[in-house]
Amino acid sequence: MRPKIAVITGPTATGKTRLGITLAARLNGEIVSADSMQIYRGMDIGTAKPTSEELAAAPHHLIDVADPWEEWSVSRYVEAADAAIADILARGKLPIVVGGTGLYIDSLVRGVEFSERSEADEICRAELEGRYDEIGGEAMLTELGQIDPERAKKLHPADKKRIVRAMEVYLLTGETITEHDRRSAARPPKYDAAYIILDFEKREELYARIDSRVDEMVEAGLFEEVERIFSNRVSATARQAIGYKEAAAALAGEMSRDEAVELIKRESRRYAKRQLTWLRAKPDTFWIRWQGEADFELAARDSTAFLAAHGII
């Protein structure tokens, strides 16, 4: 039988942390974070990381496990999350995956396998990246189209990372990335996961909550946090976090602080929209759509009933 886990996800600023802690306390559970930026120590305000009081209210895993200069890949996350879940299950408790990074959650639940990278793999990627820079995205995308036309149609010439990755997979394995993804999708998922998704009934309510959260972050010292972190070496992954890259640009004099704040709000709203698009495609999910003030007591009761009906608890 596949191991059973609960997943609490949804757009940013919808209350995932609070509901996760509430359910963990009631269901003898422990939380496994699925936030690609909360893994970094010191990146607290801009990631809406759980407070010390919240962390003390329920056991948490994969929060503050890396320094900002470390690169964390999806494969590294899945490996660490798998280990945490195995440990939680071995102690007779319920793993509750909480977060909004869809790629992390999908890769974990599906049980995506990542081979260990060799020096030859790194050389291949470096050569492909150099070739992209030399001939340009249009030309390299044309080359990909001769190998994997299905994937090439989905990519933009400026998407260097995915073009290089698609070429790399083919050169290293002899299999197109389309074939690889299709074969991976055909495998049954590793975990029996029940998804609880948080949202707001009205889109304007979600956006207003996002804007309010950004204002709260700024008031709490977001710019000061970014200045402190970015004064040292920061990984490419951490540097691209919404809130951090915009604040860093303002600190570098590339825009005003007010412009940075508005840009953070806009990018956060866009990210929420992408999260919702990903979530709507998922079957067998339980949606909680807040109307005005969030009722976490009712949400906890309804979520518990859903998990019980799904056989998770």
C-alpha positions in Angstrom: 0.0 0.0 0.0 1.2 3.5 -0.8 2.0 5.7 2.2 -0.8 8.1 3.1 -0.1 11.8 3.4 -2.2 15.0 3.6 -1.3 18.0 1.5 -2.4 21.6 2.3 -1.8 23.9 -0.5 -3.2 26.9 -2.3 -2.1 30.4 -3.4 0.0 32.6 -1.2 -1.6 34.4 1.7 -4.6 32.0 2.1 -3.7 30.6 5.6 -1.9 27.3 4.8 0.4 27.6 7.8 -2.3 28.1 10.3 -4.5 25.3 9.0 -1.6 23.0 8.8 -0.7 23.6 12.5 -4.3 23.2 13.6 -4.6 19.8 11.8 -1.2 18.6 13.0 -2.3 19.3 16.6 -5.6 17.4 16.2 -4.5 14.5 14.0 -1.1 13.6 15.6 0.6 15.1 12.6 3.9 16.7 11.7 4.4 19.3 9.0 6.7 18.9 6.0 7.2 22.3 4.3 6.8 22.5 0.6 8.0 26.1 0.2 11.1 26.5 -2.0 12.3 29.6 -0.1 11.5 28.7 3.5 14.3 26.2 3.5 16.7 29.2 3.7 17.9 30.5 7.1 17.5 34.2 7.5 14.9 34.5 4.8 12.0 34.9 7.2 9.9 38.0 6.5 9.8 37.8 2.7 8.9 34.1 2.7 6.1 34.5 5.4 8.0 31.8 7.3 6.1 30.4 10.4 6.9 32.4 13.5 8.8 30.9 16.5 5.4 30.4 18.2 4.0 28.6 15.2 7.0 26.4 14.8 6.7 25.5 18.5 3.0 24.6 18.1 3.7 21.6 15.8 6.8 19.8 14.6 8.1 21.2 11.3 10.5 19.7 8.8 12.5 21.4 5.9 12.4 24.9 7.3 15.8 26.6 7.9 17.8 23.7 6.5 20.1 25.7 4.2 22.0 28.9 4.0 21.1 31.4 1.3 24.2 30.7 -0.7 23.3 27.1 -1.1 21.6 25.8 -4.3 18.6 23.6 -3.6 17.2 21.6 -6.5 13.9 19.8 -6.8 15.8 16.5 -6.5 17.4 17.6 -3.2 14.0 18.6 -1.8 12.4 15.3 -2.8 15.2 13.4 -1.2 14.9 15.3 2.1 11.1 15.3 2.1 11.0 11.6 1.5 13.3 11.0 4.5 11.2 13.3 6.7 8.0 11.5 5.7 9.5 8.1 6.3 10.6 9.2 9.8 7.1 10.6 10.6 5.3 7.5 9.4 7.7 5.2 11.3 6.7 7.0 14.5 3.0 6.5 13.8 2.2 10.1 12.9 0.6 11.7 9.9 2.8 13.6 7.5 1.1 16.9 6.5 2.8 18.6 3.5 2.2 22.3 3.6 3.2 24.8 1.0 2.6 26.3 -2.4 5.6 25.3 -4.5 3.8 23.1 -7.0 6.8 21.6 -8.6 8.1 20.4 -5.2 4.7 18.9 -4.3 4.1 17.2 -7.6 7.6 15.7 -7.7 7.3 14.5 -4.2 3.8 12.9 -4.5 4.6 11.3 -7.9 7.9 9.9 -6.7 9.9 11.5 -9.5 13.3 9.8 -9.6 16.4 11.9 -10.1 19.7 10.3 -11.1 22.8 11.5 -9.4 24.6 14.0 -11.6 28.2 13.2 -12.7 31.0 15.5 -13.7 30.2 14.6 -17.4 26.6 15.7 -16.8 27.8 19.1 -15.6 30.2 19.5 -18.5 27.3 18.7 -20.9 25.1 21.3 -19.4 27.9 23.9 -19.4 28.5 23.3 -23.1 24.8 23.6 -23.9 24.5 26.8 -22.0 27.5 28.1 -23.8 26.0 27.1 -27.1 22.7 28.8 -26.2 24.6 32.0 -25.5 26.6 31.7 -28.8 23.8 30.9 -31.3 20.8 32.4 -29.4 17.5 31.0 -28.2 15.7 30.9 -31.6 18.4 28.8 -33.2 18.7 26.4 -30.3 15.0 26.0 -30.1 15.0 25.2 -33.8 17.5 22.5 -33.0 15.4 21.1 -30.2 12.4 21.1 -32.6 14.2 18.6 -34.8 14.6 16.3 -31.8 11.5 16.9 -29.7 9.0 19.0 -31.7 6.3 18.5 -29.0 8.4 20.1 -26.3 9.9 22.8 -28.6 6.3 24.1 -29.4 5.8 24.7 -25.7 8.9 26.7 -25.0 9.8 30.4 -25.7 13.3 31.2 -27.2 14.1 33.1 -24.0 13.5 30.1 -21.8 17.2 29.2 -21.6 16.8 26.9 -18.6 14.2 24.6 -20.1 15.7 24.6 -23.6 19.0 23.5 -22.2 17.4 20.9 -20.0 15.5 19.4 -22.9 18.6 19.1 -25.0 20.6 17.8 -22.1 18.1 15.0 -21.3 18.2 13.8 -24.9 22.0 13.9 -25.2 22.6 12.1 -21.9 19.8 9.5 -22.2 18.8 9.2 -25.9 15.3 9.8 -24.8 13.4 13.1 -25.4 12.2 15.0 -22.3 8.6 14.6 -23.7 9.0 10.8 -23.7 10.6 10.9 -20.2 7.8 13.0 -18.8 5.1 10.8 -20.4 6.7 7.6 -19.0 7.0 9.2 -15.5 3.4 10.3 -15.6 2.2 6.8 -16.4 3.7 5.4 -13.2 1.4 5.3 -10.1 2.2 8.1 -7.6 4.5 7.2 -4.7 2.1 8.6 -2.1 -1.7 8.3 -1.5 -2.1 12.1 -1.1 -5.3 13.9 -0.2 -5.2 17.6 -1.2 -6.9 20.3 0.8 -6.7 23.6 -1.2 -7.3 27.0 0.3 -8.5 30.0 -1.7 -10.9 33.0 -1.5 -14.4 32.9 -2.9 -13.7 36.2 -4.7 -10.5 36.9 -6.6 -10.4 40.5 -5.4 -10.4 39.3 -1.8 -7.3 37.1 -2.5 -5.5 40.0 -4.2 -6.4 42.4 -1.3 -5.0 39.9 1.2 -1.8 39.5 -0.9 -1.4 43.3 -1.1 -2.0 43.6 2.7 0.6 40.9 3.4 3.2 42.7 1.3 2.6 45.9 3.3 3.0 43.9 6.5 6.3 42.5 5.3 7.6 45.9 4.5 6.5 47.2 7.9 8.2 44.2 9.5 11.5 45.0 7.9 11.6 43.3 4.5 14.1 45.8 3.0 16.4 45.5 6.0 16.3 41.7 5.7 17.1 41.8 2.0 20.0 44.2 2.6 21.5 41.9 5.3 21.2 38.7 3.2 22.3 40.2 -0.1 25.4 41.7 1.5 26.8 38.2 1.3 26.9 35.6 -1.4 23.4 34.4 -2.4 22.4 31.5 -4.6 20.7 32.0 -7.9 17.6 30.2 -6.5 17.3 32.4 -3.4 18.1 35.6 -5.5 15.0 35.0 -7.6 12.5 34.9 -4.7 9.6 37.2 -5.1 10.0 40.1 -2.7 13.8 39.7 -2.5 14.8 40.4 -6.1 12.6 43.5 -6.2 13.8 44.8 -2.9 17.4 44.2 -3.9 16.8 46.2 -7.1 15.5 49.1 -5.0 18.5 48.9 -2.7 20.8 49.0 -5.7 19.1 52.2 -6.9 17.4 50.6 -9.9 13.9 51.7 -8.7 12.3 53.5 -5.8 11.1 51.6 -2.7 7.5 52.4 -3.6 8.0 51.0 -7.1 9.5 47.9 -5.6 6.6 47.4 -3.3 4.1 47.7 -6.1 6.1 45.3 -8.2 6.2 42.8 -5.3 2.4 43.0 -5.1 2.0 42.6 -8.8 4.4 39.6 -9.0 2.8 38.0 -6.0 -0.7 38.3 -7.6 0.6 36.8 -10.8 2.2 33.9 -8.9 -1.1 33.2 -7.1 -2.8 33.1 -10.5 -0.3 30.5 -11.7 -0.8 28.5 -8.5 -4.5 28.4 -9.0 -4.1 27.2 -12.6 -2.0 24.3 -11.4 -4.4 23.4 -8.7 -7.6 23.5 -10.8 -6.2 20.6 -12.9 -6.0 18.3 -9.9 -8.7 15.7 -9.3 -10.1 14.5 -6.0 -9.3 17.6 -4.1 -11.2 19.4 -1.2 -11.4 23.2 -1.7 -12.0 25.6 1.1 -12.9 29.0 -0.3 -12.9 31.7 2.4 -15.7 34.3 2.3 -14.5 37.3 4.2 -12.9 36.3 7.4 -11.3 32.8 7.4 -13.1 30.3 9.8 -10.2 28.0 10.7 -12.3 26.0 13.2 -14.9 25.1 10.5 -12.1 24.5 8.0 -10.3 22.1 10.4 -13.6 20.1 11.0 -14.3 19.9 7.3 -10.7 19.0 6.5 -10.7 16.2 9.1 -13.9 14.8 7.6 -12.4 14.9 4.1 -9.2 13.1 5.2 -11.2 10.5 7.0 -13.4 9.8 3.9 -10.2 9.6 1.9 -8.8 7.0 4.2 -5.9 9.2 5.3 -6.8 9.1 9.0 
